[in-house]
Amino acid sequence: MDTGLSGKRALVCAASKGLGFACAMGLAQEGVAVTITARTASTLEEAAAAIRAATGVVVTTVAGDITTEAGRAQALAACPQPDILINNAGGPPPGDFRDWERDAWIAALDANMLTPIFLMKAVVDGMIGRGFGRIVNITSGSVKSPIATLGMSNGARAGLTGFSAGLARQVARHNVTINNLLPGPFLTDRLRSNARAAAEAAGQDVDTMLRERAKSSPAGRVGNPTEFGAACVFLCSAQAGFIVGQNLLLDGGAFNATMG
């Protein structure tokens, strides 16, 4: 399938590793020039080198914190007119809501709700003017099935989901789509880190913990980030223009429902 993306420009947030990197790589494989952001310059440059080596496309790096006004300004200066925006940021820490004060909540909202909204605000009119735009927000499976210990993530990402649903239907007539990708467990550094912590608490080794996690999925495994990147590419493709305001859950069937 020709995705129709060759020659387009994309801004991909938090793309030095994990799911953000998978999305950036997938888009680059379709001939998209990508601008990638991350906080750590060294890992960001390693990611850029890997994408260039694999695809030969132009890769621009912006080291900074996308959840801050200064970080967003840097990213938009490097890629002021993206055809594609992939919103992504690490989730807030787990815990008991009784322990979270206002500052913790504001940080969660800044990262997982307000930053994507401000980036959409900055680029959507340009997309409308050019008659093409694809915005994909990487949220979480917890939007559909809340996780008790991730209350800040549940709340902030649900807020982004509600906002995006309204905006998506305002801009769809201009061939600008906004959709959300909701990951379940994917084999990323974050999953390994969480598994390591759980393994230490349970007195088990990490590999055993990961195998147990895989068994709990109807698919019998955790996801491969490349699969996630491919789903992102499809939502960004020319053929996906009639998919508007949707929440695509990639969790191996763990969310048990007749309708999503």
N, C-alpha and C positions, 0 to 999 in steps of 0.2 A: 504494500500500500504506500502510495506517495502521500506523505503527510502534508505536503505543501508548505513546509517550514524552512526550506533552504533559503538562506539570505536574511532571515528574520533575526531580531536581536532580543536577548532575554536577560533579565536581572534575576538572579537566583540567590536567595538569602540563606545564610548558614550552610554553605555548600562545600566546606572543606572536607567533610566526611559524612558518612551515614546516608540518610535519605535525601538530604539536599544535594550531596555529591552525585548520587545516583540520578537525580533529576537533571542536573547540569550535564552529566555525561550523556544521558539519553538524548537530550536536546541537541548537544553538540554532534552526536552521531547522525542527526538529521540535517546538519549543515547550519545550525543556529550559532551565531556569535554570542558567547555568554560572558556576562559580567558576574563574578561570584564574590560573595562577601563572607567574612568570618572574623572572629576576634583575634585569632592567633595567626600572625603573618607567616610563620614557618610552615604550618600545616596547610595554609591556604595556597602557598606557592607550590607545595608538593602536589596538591590537588590539581592546580592549573597545569603543571607540567605533565601530569598523567593524562589530562583531557587533551592537551595539545598533541601529545605523542600518539594517542589513540585515534584522533579525528582530524588533526591538522587545522582546526578552526581557530579563529581569534579568541583568545581568552584574556579578559581583563580582571585584575584582582583589586579588591578594596578591603584592606584590613581595618576593622573598626567594629564598634558595637551598634548593630542595626536598630537596637531598641532605644537608642538615644537620638535626639534631634540632629546632633552633629554627625553621627554615623549614617543616618538616612541621607543627609545632605551630601556626604562624600559619595555614597553609592549612586545617588541620582545625578551628581555631577559627572560621574564616570559613564553612566548610561541614562541620559536624560529622556530618551524617547524609546523605551522598550516596547516591543510588540507583545512580549510575554513577561509576566511577573509571577515569580514563585515565592510566596510568602512562607517563611519558615523561621522558627526560633525554638531554642530549648525550653522545655517545660519547667514550671516552678517545682520546688522540692515537695516531697510527700510529707505528711504529718497529720496532726490533730488540729481541727479548725480552732479549737480553744487557745491554741498557742500562737495563732497568726494575728499580728497587729496590723494596723493600717498600712505601714510602709511595705510590708510583705505583700499585701493585696495590691497595692499600687504598682509594685514591681511586676507582679503577675499580669495585671491588666496592660501595663505598658508593653510587655514583651509579646503577649499572646492574643491581645485584642486591638490595642490602639496602634501599635506599629504597623500591622497589616492595613488597618483602615487609613492611616496617614499615607502609606505608600500607594494604596489604591487611589486616594484623592489626588496624589501628585501625577499619576500616569494615565488615569482613565480618560480624561478629555482628549489627550493626544491620540489614544487608541481610537476613540470615536471619530476624530477628524480624519484618521487614516483608513477608517473602515475595517479595521481588524484589531482584535485584542484578545488575549487569553490570560486570565488571572486564575491561578490555582493556589489555594491556601492549604498548607499542610497542617492539619489539626490533630485529632486523636480519636481512636475508637471510643474513648471515654465520653465523647459528645453524645453517642447513642446509648452507651451502657456505662454510666458513671462509676468511677472507682473511688471507694470511700476515702482512701488515704490521699487522693489527688484532688481535693476539693477546690483548690485555687485554679488548677488546670481545668477542671470541670466547668467552673463558673466563667473564667475568662474566655475559653474556647467556645463555650455555648453562646456567649455574647457576640463573638465574631461571626458565628454561624448565623445568628439572627440578623445581624446587620447585612451580611453578604447576601442573604436570601432576598432582602428588599432591594438592594442595589442591583443585583443580577438581573432582575426583571425590568429595571429602568433602562439598562444599557444594551439589552440583548438585541434590540432592533437594529443596532449599529454594527452587528457582527462582533460584539465584545461579549465574551462569556466569563462568568465567575462561577467556579465550582470548588469544592473542598475534597481533599483526599484524607481519609481517616485511617491511619495505620494501626494495626494491631501489633503483635510481636514480630519484629524484623531483626535479623542478625546484624546488629550494629554495635558500636562501642558502648552505647547507653544500655542496651540489653545485656551485654556481657558484664558491665559494671553492676547493674541491678542483680544479676544472677550471682555475681561474686559476693555481694553483700548478703543475699539470701542464703547462699551456701555456707558462709561463715556463721550466720546465726543458727543454721540448722545442723552444723557440724558435718556438712557434706562437701564434696568437691564441685567445682563449677560445671564441669562436663555433665555430671549427674543431674545437677539442677537444670541445665539447659535441655537435657533429654526428657526430664519430667515435664518441663514447660511445653515441649513439642508434643508429648503424648496427650496433653489436655486439649489440643486443637483437633477438630474433625479432619483437618488435612494431614494430621500426624507429623507436622513439622512447623518450624517458624519460617517467616518469609525471607526471601532473598531480596536485598535492596534493588537489584537489577529489575526485578518484577515491578517494584514500586515505581522506578524510573520510567519503565515502559508505559505504565498506566498514566503517569503524568504527561508523557509525550502524546498519548492518544487524546487526552483532554485538551491539549494545546493545538492539536492538528486542525487542518482546514475542515476535515470531515466531522468534527465534533461541535460544529456551530449550533446545533439544535439541542445540545445538552446544556441546560441553564439552571443554575441555582441548586445543584445536586450535591449530595454527600455520598461519595463512593467509599465504602468500607472495605478495606483490605485486611482481613483478619483470619483467613482460612476457614471461615464459617463459624467462628466462635460465638458471634452474636446470634442467638437462637430466636428467630422470628420468621413468620410467614412472609411478611413484608417489612422492608428495611425502614 
